[in-house]
């Protein structure tokens, strides 16, 4: 199998602000009507500027563009269309969307895009507010500024991204005041309320002092800015050395494959190549991205964000596996992060090192939940589950892009439910037994009591949902390779 395909693209991400909370107050019919209206209004505007739809996740659209200017104009068009739609509507009927845009090199496989440029876009979207169009300095430097009135938000320290990212926003009637150039916002934080009109400005409020990653993004997308970028990089102070961790991943199906990736804390590590079996006789072409960051207030605990793409067996196209998730681990811990159909994906952090002083053995103080769905017909039961950090989005796809054979998609977001023994689960489940079978599909939100399955009927099949606490343990840790 050849080298992975990479391209420099503009990434645009939208979602409905407050969607998860609304699902607990509206019926399924009301939520479906909302999503239908959202798609009817938003998607044509995004596509009218040359956008390519990569995927949807409930209330979100992930798009790619060739032109950064067209991407920002598409975001502006979406907000204008929604302002017209929302006029005179009660809050429960409004559709308020936030838009985030970034530009950089991405990996392309199976009609999907992934990589750090996509991760940054998701983090930017999380700090935007309803009605906002936020975009990074990489977009600002390469777009036509005369077509887009913008103001600087500031340098933001985004969760899981080691360097601060300079962010801009499309001006509205009452623009958000620029933050201090060294300001930081944790993911999910609200921006300051507008302090009143201020003089218009189409550029940064002060000299940009971008770090290495922003400089790299700008350098690959703007011809002629190389000298400026190099000067900024020389002025930046060298980063302090970051602790390095070893993350072992084991993927077990008909065969078992394993790999260990070394990752500097606060940075992203990657493995692209053949993941081997233990005996070295077989391999699968694999892309594995991971970021590891310490968790404030939890000694020795780390957040592990990962993305895995295991290429299909040439003899069985339905065996393709794509996984994305976010878990909490302590050093020496391991977890069966995914158990779906024939596949098990296990992760282990620093298998050869002891847990640091103050760490909670076995992950007892960590915030992971195992969420799973089971579809049963007669004696046949198909199960798919994933361990996720509370508030994180997980995605599992088995053969979903193969075009033939069976396919399965299970996406889930566990969120607090106001009770220690329950979680609020937003999920999407799709399954097709073979290419000729009907697609079984459900998308919903439910509050689940931990350890107690919720059962329903789905197209004549029995459908069970289950959520429970998941304590990582050394026994689940895959051996380092």
C-alpha positions as CSV (number, residue, x, y, z in Angstrom):
1,X,0.0,0.0,0.0
2,X,1.3,3.4,-1.0
3,X,2.2,6.4,1.1
4,X,-0.7,8.3,2.9
5,X,-2.2,11.1,0.8
6,X,-1.8,14.5,2.3
7,X,-3.0,17.9,1.1
8,X,-3.1,21.5,2.4
9,X,-6.8,22.3,2.8
10,X,-9.0,24.8,4.6
11,X,-11.1,23.0,7.3
12,X,-14.5,24.4,8.4
13,X,-16.5,23.0,11.3
14,X,-20.0,24.1,12.4
15,X,-22.2,22.9,15.2
16,X,-25.4,24.0,17.0
17,X,-24.6,25.6,20.4
18,X,-26.4,24.0,23.3
19,X,-27.6,21.1,21.2
20,X,-26.8,18.4,23.8
21,X,-28.8,20.3,26.5
22,X,-31.7,20.8,24.1
23,X,-31.9,17.0,23.5
24,X,-33.0,16.5,27.1
25,X,-35.9,19.0,26.8
26,X,-37.3,18.1,23.4
27,X,-38.9,15.1,21.9
28,X,-37.3,13.0,19.2
29,X,-39.7,14.4,16.6
30,X,-38.8,18.0,17.6
31,X,-35.1,17.3,17.5
32,X,-35.4,15.6,14.1
33,X,-37.3,18.7,12.8
34,X,-34.5,20.9,14.2
35,X,-31.8,18.9,12.5
36,X,-33.7,18.8,9.2
37,X,-34.2,22.6,9.2
38,X,-30.5,23.0,10.2
39,X,-29.4,20.9,7.2
40,X,-31.8,22.6,4.8
41,X,-30.5,26.0,5.7
42,X,-26.8,25.5,6.4
43,X,-25.5,22.9,4.0
44,X,-26.5,24.6,0.7
45,X,-24.8,27.8,1.9
46,X,-21.6,25.9,2.8
47,X,-21.6,24.1,-0.5
48,X,-22.3,27.3,-2.6
49,X,-18.8,28.5,-1.9
50,X,-17.1,25.4,-3.1
51,X,-17.2,23.4,0.2
52,X,-16.9,19.6,0.2
53,X,-18.9,17.8,2.9
54,X,-16.7,15.3,4.6
55,X,-19.0,14.1,7.3
56,X,-21.8,15.0,9.7
57,X,-22.2,14.2,13.4
58,X,-25.7,15.0,14.5
59,X,-25.7,18.8,14.6
60,X,-22.2,19.3,13.1
61,X,-20.8,19.6,9.6
62,X,-17.1,19.1,8.7
63,X,-16.2,20.7,5.3
64,X,-13.1,21.3,3.3
65,X,-12.3,24.2,1.0
66,X,-9.5,25.1,-1.5
67,X,-9.9,28.8,-0.9
68,X,-9.6,30.4,2.6
69,X,-11.6,33.4,1.5
70,X,-14.5,31.3,0.3
71,X,-14.5,29.3,3.5
72,X,-14.8,32.5,5.6
73,X,-17.5,33.8,3.3
74,X,-19.4,30.6,3.6
75,X,-19.3,31.0,7.4
76,X,-20.6,34.5,7.1
77,X,-23.4,33.3,4.8
78,X,-24.4,30.7,7.3
79,X,-24.7,33.2,10.1
80,X,-26.7,35.6,7.8
81,X,-29.1,32.9,6.8
82,X,-29.7,31.8,10.4
83,X,-30.3,35.4,11.5
84,X,-33.1,35.6,9.0
85,X,-34.5,32.2,10.1
86,X,-34.3,33.1,13.8
87,X,-36.2,36.4,13.5
88,X,-39.2,36.4,15.8
89,X,-38.7,32.8,16.9
90,X,-38.9,31.6,20.5
91,X,-35.5,30.4,22.0
92,X,-36.5,26.7,21.8
93,X,-37.0,27.1,18.0
94,X,-33.9,29.1,17.2
95,X,-30.9,27.6,15.5
96,X,-27.7,29.2,16.8
97,X,-24.5,28.0,15.1
98,X,-20.8,28.6,15.7
99,X,-18.3,28.3,12.9
100,X,-14.5,27.6,13.1
101,X,-12.0,27.6,10.3
102,X,-8.4,26.6,10.1
103,X,-5.9,25.8,7.3
104,X,-3.1,23.2,7.2
105,X,-1.9,19.9,6.0
106,X,-4.3,17.0,6.5
107,X,-4.2,13.3,5.8
108,X,-6.9,11.9,3.5
109,X,-8.2,8.4,3.6
110,X,-11.6,6.7,3.0
111,X,-13.3,10.1,2.2
112,X,-12.3,11.5,5.6
113,X,-9.7,14.0,6.8
114,X,-7.7,14.0,10.0
115,X,-4.5,15.4,11.5
116,X,-3.5,18.4,13.7
117,X,-5.2,20.9,11.4
118,X,-8.5,19.2,12.1
119,X,-7.9,19.0,15.8
120,X,-7.1,22.7,16.0
121,X,-10.4,23.5,14.1
122,X,-12.4,21.5,16.7
123,X,-10.7,23.4,19.6
124,X,-11.4,26.8,18.0
125,X,-15.0,25.8,17.5
126,X,-15.3,25.0,21.2
127,X,-14.4,28.5,22.3
128,X,-16.5,30.3,19.7
129,X,-20.0,31.6,20.6
130,X,-23.3,31.4,18.8
131,X,-23.3,33.6,15.7
132,X,-19.5,33.7,15.6
133,X,-17.1,32.8,12.7
134,X,-13.7,32.2,14.3
135,X,-10.6,31.5,12.2
136,X,-6.8,31.0,12.8
137,X,-3.9,33.2,11.7
138,X,-3.1,30.7,8.9
139,X,-6.5,31.6,7.4
140,X,-6.1,35.3,8.1
141,X,-2.7,35.5,6.4
142,X,-3.9,33.8,3.2
143,X,-7.4,35.2,2.7
144,X,-8.5,38.3,0.9
145,X,-8.9,40.7,3.8
146,X,-10.8,43.3,1.8
147,X,-13.7,40.9,1.4
148,X,-13.8,39.9,5.1
149,X,-14.0,42.5,7.9
150,X,-12.3,40.9,10.9
151,X,-10.8,41.6,14.3
152,X,-8.3,39.8,16.4
153,X,-9.4,37.7,19.3
154,X,-5.9,37.0,20.7
155,X,-3.5,34.2,21.4
156,X,-5.4,31.3,22.8
157,X,-4.0,28.3,24.6
158,X,-6.2,25.5,23.4
159,X,-6.6,22.2,25.1
160,X,-4.2,19.5,23.7
161,X,-2.4,22.0,21.4
162,X,1.1,22.8,22.7
163,X,1.5,26.2,21.0
164,X,-0.8,29.2,21.5
165,X,-2.9,29.9,18.4
166,X,-3.6,33.4,17.2
167,X,-7.4,33.6,16.5
168,X,-9.5,36.1,14.5
169,X,-13.2,36.5,14.1
170,X,-15.5,38.0,11.6
171,X,-16.8,41.4,12.8
172,X,-20.4,41.7,13.8
173,X,-22.3,44.9,14.7
174,X,-20.9,44.7,18.3
175,X,-17.5,43.1,17.9
176,X,-15.9,41.2,20.8
177,X,-13.0,43.3,22.3
178,X,-9.6,41.9,21.5
179,X,-8.2,39.8,24.3
180,X,-4.7,40.5,25.6
181,X,-2.1,39.1,23.3
182,X,-1.0,36.6,25.9
183,X,-4.6,35.7,27.0
184,X,-5.5,32.1,27.3
185,X,-8.9,30.5,27.2
186,X,-9.6,26.9,28.4
187,X,-11.7,24.8,26.0
188,X,-15.4,25.6,26.5
189,X,-14.7,29.0,28.1
190,X,-17.0,31.8,27.2
191,X,-15.5,35.0,25.6
192,X,-15.9,38.3,27.4
193,X,-19.1,40.2,26.8
194,X,-18.9,43.1,24.3
195,X,-17.8,46.4,26.0
196,X,-19.3,48.6,23.3
197,X,-18.2,49.9,19.9
198,X,-14.5,50.5,19.2
199,X,-12.6,51.8,16.2
200,X,-12.7,49.4,13.2
201,X,-9.6,47.5,12.4
202,X,-9.1,44.9,9.7
203,X,-5.8,43.7,11.0
204,X,-4.2,42.6,14.3
205,X,-4.2,45.0,17.2
206,X,-0.5,44.4,17.9
207,X,2.5,42.7,16.3
208,X,1.9,38.9,16.0
209,X,4.3,36.8,17.9
210,X,3.2,33.4,16.7
211,X,5.1,30.3,17.8
212,X,6.5,27.5,15.7
213,X,3.2,25.7,14.8
214,X,1.4,28.8,13.7
215,X,4.5,29.9,11.7
216,X,4.6,26.5,10.1
217,X,0.9,26.7,9.1
218,X,1.3,30.1,7.6
219,X,4.5,29.2,5.8
220,X,3.0,26.4,3.8
221,X,-0.1,28.3,2.7
222,X,1.2,31.8,1.8
223,X,3.8,32.3,-0.9
224,X,6.1,35.1,-0.1
225,X,5.7,35.1,3.7
226,X,8.6,32.8,4.3
227,X,11.0,35.5,5.5
228,X,8.4,37.0,7.9
229,X,7.6,33.6,9.3
230,X,11.3,32.8,9.8
231,X,11.8,36.1,11.6
232,X,8.9,35.4,14.0
233,X,10.3,31.9,14.6
234,X,13.7,33.3,15.5
235,X,12.2,35.8,18.0
236,X,10.2,33.1,19.8
237,X,11.8,31.7,22.9
238,X,12.8,28.0,22.6
239,X,10.2,25.8,24.3
240,X,11.1,24.0,27.5
241,X,11.7,20.2,27.1
242,X,8.5,18.2,27.6
243,X,8.3,14.8,29.4
244,X,8.0,11.9,26.9
245,X,5.5,9.1,27.3
246,X,5.2,5.8,25.6
247,X,1.7,4.8,24.4
248,X,1.2,1.2,23.4
249,X,-1.7,0.3,21.2
250,X,-2.9,-3.2,20.4
251,X,-5.5,-3.9,17.8
252,X,-7.0,-7.5,17.9
253,X,-9.3,-8.9,15.3
254,X,-8.7,-12.0,13.2
255,X,-5.0,-11.1,13.8
256,X,-3.4,-9.0,16.6
257,X,-1.3,-6.0,15.7
258,X,0.7,-3.8,18.0
259,X,2.8,-0.6,18.1
260,X,4.2,1.8,20.6
261,X,4.4,5.6,19.9
262,X,6.6,8.0,21.9
263,X,4.8,11.2,22.6
264,X,6.1,14.4,24.2
265,X,3.7,15.7,26.8
266,X,1.4,18.5,25.4
267,X,2.3,17.5,21.8
268,X,1.0,15.2,19.1
269,X,2.7,12.0,18.1
270,X,2.1,10.0,14.9
271,X,2.7,6.6,13.5
272,X,2.1,6.1,9.8
273,X,3.1,2.7,8.3
274,X,2.7,-1.0,8.7
275,X,1.5,-2.2,12.1
276,X,3.0,-5.7,12.6
277,X,1.8,-8.8,14.2
278,X,3.8,-10.1,17.2
279,X,5.6,-12.7,15.0
280,X,6.3,-10.1,12.3
281,X,4.7,-12.1,9.5
282,X,1.7,-9.9,8.7
283,X,1.0,-6.2,8.8
284,X,-1.7,-3.6,8.2
285,X,-1.2,-0.1,6.9
286,X,-2.0,2.1,9.8
287,X,-2.4,5.8,10.7
288,X,-2.3,6.5,14.4
289,X,-2.4,10.0,15.9
290,X,-2.2,10.7,19.7
291,X,-1.8,13.6,22.0
292,X,-1.1,13.4,25.7
293,X,-1.6,16.2,28.3
294,X,-1.5,16.3,32.1
295,X,-4.8,16.9,33.9
296,X,-4.9,19.7,36.4
297,X,-5.8,18.7,39.9
298,X,-5.2,14.9,39.2
299,X,-1.7,14.0,40.2
300,X,-0.1,11.6,37.7
301,X,-3.2,11.5,35.4
302,X,-3.2,12.3,31.7
303,X,-5.7,12.9,29.0
304,X,-5.0,10.7,25.9
305,X,-6.7,11.8,22.7
306,X,-6.2,9.3,19.9
307,X,-7.2,8.5,16.3
308,X,-6.7,5.2,14.6
309,X,-7.2,4.2,11.0
310,X,-6.4,0.6,10.2
311,X,-6.5,-0.2,6.5
312,X,-8.9,-2.9,5.3
313,X,-7.7,-6.5,4.8
314,X,-7.4,-6.8,0.9
315,X,-9.4,-10.0,1.2
316,X,-12.2,-8.5,3.4
317,X,-13.1,-4.9,2.7
318,X,-15.6,-4.9,5.6
319,X,-12.8,-5.3,8.1
320,X,-11.7,-1.6,7.8
321,X,-11.5,0.1,11.2
322,X,-11.6,3.8,12.1
323,X,-11.6,4.9,15.8
324,X,-11.4,8.3,17.5
325,X,-11.6,8.8,21.3
326,X,-10.4,10.5,24.4
327,X,-9.6,8.7,27.7
328,X,-7.9,9.4,31.0
329,X,-5.0,7.2,32.1
330,X,-2.3,7.1,34.8
331,X,1.2,5.8,34.2
332,X,1.2,2.0,34.1
333,X,-2.5,1.9,33.4
334,X,-4.2,0.2,30.4
335,X,-7.7,0.2,29.0
336,X,-9.7,-1.8,26.4
337,X,-10.7,1.4,24.7
338,X,-12.9,-0.2,22.0
339,X,-14.7,-3.5,21.8
340,X,-16.7,-3.5,18.7
341,X,-17.8,-6.5,16.6
342,X,-14.6,-8.5,15.9
343,X,-12.3,-5.7,17.0
344,X,-10.6,-4.8,20.3
345,X,-8.4,-1.8,20.7
346,X,-6.3,-1.6,23.9
347,X,-4.2,1.4,25.0
348,X,-1.4,1.4,27.7
349,X,0.5,4.4,29.0
350,X,4.1,4.1,30.1
351,X,3.9,0.3,30.7
352,X,7.5,0.1,32.0
353,X,7.3,3.0,34.4
354,X,5.7,3.0,37.9
355,X,2.8,5.2,38.7
356,X,4.0,8.5,40.1
357,X,3.6,9.5,43.8
358,X,0.1,10.7,44.4
359,X,-1.4,8.9,41.4
360,X,-4.6,6.9,41.9
361,X,-3.8,3.2,41.2
362,X,-6.0,1.5,38.7
363,X,-7.4,4.9,37.5
364,X,-9.9,5.0,40.4
365,X,-10.0,8.8,40.4
366,X,-10.2,9.1,36.6
367,X,-13.3,10.1,34.7
368,X,-13.8,7.4,32.1
369,X,-17.1,5.8,31.2
370,X,-17.7,2.7,29.0
371,X,-20.7,3.2,26.7
372,X,-22.0,0.4,24.5
373,X,-24.8,-0.5,22.2
374,X,-26.0,-4.0,21.4
375,X,-28.3,-5.0,18.5
376,X,-29.9,-8.5,18.9
377,X,-32.0,-10.5,16.5
378,X,-32.9,-14.0,17.6
379,X,-29.7,-15.6,19.0
380,X,-27.4,-13.2,17.1
381,X,-26.1,-10.2,19.0
382,X,-23.8,-7.4,17.7
383,X,-22.0,-5.3,20.4
384,X,-20.0,-2.1,20.1
385,X,-18.6,-0.2,23.0
386,X,-16.0,2.4,23.7
387,X,-14.4,3.9,26.8
388,X,-14.6,7.7,26.8
389,X,-13.7,10.6,29.1
390,X,-16.8,12.4,30.3
391,X,-17.7,15.1,27.8
392,X,-15.6,13.6,25.0
393,X,-16.8,12.5,21.6
394,X,-16.0,8.9,20.4
395,X,-16.4,7.5,17.0
396,X,-16.1,3.9,15.8
397,X,-16.6,2.8,12.2
398,X,-16.1,-0.8,11.1
399,X,-16.3,-1.3,7.3
400,X,-18.4,1.9,7.1
401,X,-16.5,3.1,4.0
402,X,-15.9,-0.2,2.4
403,X,-18.8,0.0,-0.1
404,X,-19.7,-3.6,0.3
405,X,-20.2,-6.2,3.0
406,X,-21.3,-5.3,6.5
407,X,-20.8,-1.9,8.1
408,X,-21.2,-0.4,11.6
409,X,-21.0,3.1,13.0
410,X,-21.3,4.0,16.7
411,X,-20.7,7.6,17.8
412,X,-21.3,8.7,21.4
413,X,-20.8,11.6,23.7
414,X,-21.3,10.9,27.4
415,X,-22.1,14.1,29.4
416,X,-23.0,14.9,33.1
417,X,-26.6,14.2,34.0
418,X,-26.8,16.0,37.3
419,X,-26.5,12.7,39.2
420,X,-23.4,10.7,40.2
421,X,-25.0,7.4,39.1
422,X,-26.2,8.6,35.7
423,X,-24.9,10.0,32.4
424,X,-26.5,11.9,29.6
425,X,-25.6,10.0,26.3
426,X,-25.9,11.5,22.9
427,X,-25.4,8.8,20.3
428,X,-25.7,7.6,16.7
429,X,-25.9,4.0,15.7
430,X,-25.9,2.6,12.1
431,X,-25.6,-1.0,11.0
432,X,-26.0,-2.9,7.8
433,X,-25.6,-6.7,7.9
434,X,-24.6,-6.8,4.2
435,X,-24.8,-4.8,1.1
436,X,-28.3,-6.0,0.3
437,X,-29.8,-5.5,3.8
438,X,-31.6,-2.4,5.0
439,X,-29.7,0.1,7.1
440,X,-30.7,0.1,10.7
441,X,-30.2,3.6,12.1
442,X,-31.0,5.5,15.2
443,X,-29.8,8.9,16.6
444,X,-31.0,10.1,19.9
445,X,-30.1,11.3,23.4
446,X,-30.9,9.4,26.6
447,X,-30.1,9.7,30.3
448,X,-28.8,6.3,31.4
449,X,-28.5,5.0,35.0
450,X,-25.0,3.6,35.3
451,X,-24.9,-0.2,35.0
452,X,-28.6,-0.5,33.9
453,X,-29.3,-1.2,30.3
454,X,-32.0,0.8,28.4
455,X,-33.9,-1.5,26.0
456,X,-36.0,-0.6,23.0
457,X,-37.2,-2.0,19.7
458,X,-35.4,-1.0,16.6
459,X,-36.7,-2.1,13.2
460,X,-37.8,-5.4,14.7
461,X,-34.5,-5.9,16.5
462,X,-33.8,-5.5,20.2
463,X,-31.5,-2.5,20.9
464,X,-29.7,-2.1,24.3
465,X,-27.7,0.9,25.5
466,X,-25.5,0.7,28.6
467,X,-23.2,3.1,30.4
468,X,-20.9,2.2,33.3
469,X,-17.8,3.5,35.0
470,X,-14.6,2.2,33.5
471,X,-11.6,1.9,35.8
472,X,-8.3,1.4,33.8
473,X,-6.0,-1.3,35.2
474,X,-2.5,-2.7,34.5
475,X,-4.1,-6.0,33.5
476,X,-5.6,-4.2,30.4
477,X,-2.3,-2.7,29.4
478,X,-0.9,-4.0,26.1
479,X,2.8,-4.9,26.1
480,X,5.2,-2.3,24.8
481,X,6.7,-3.0,21.4
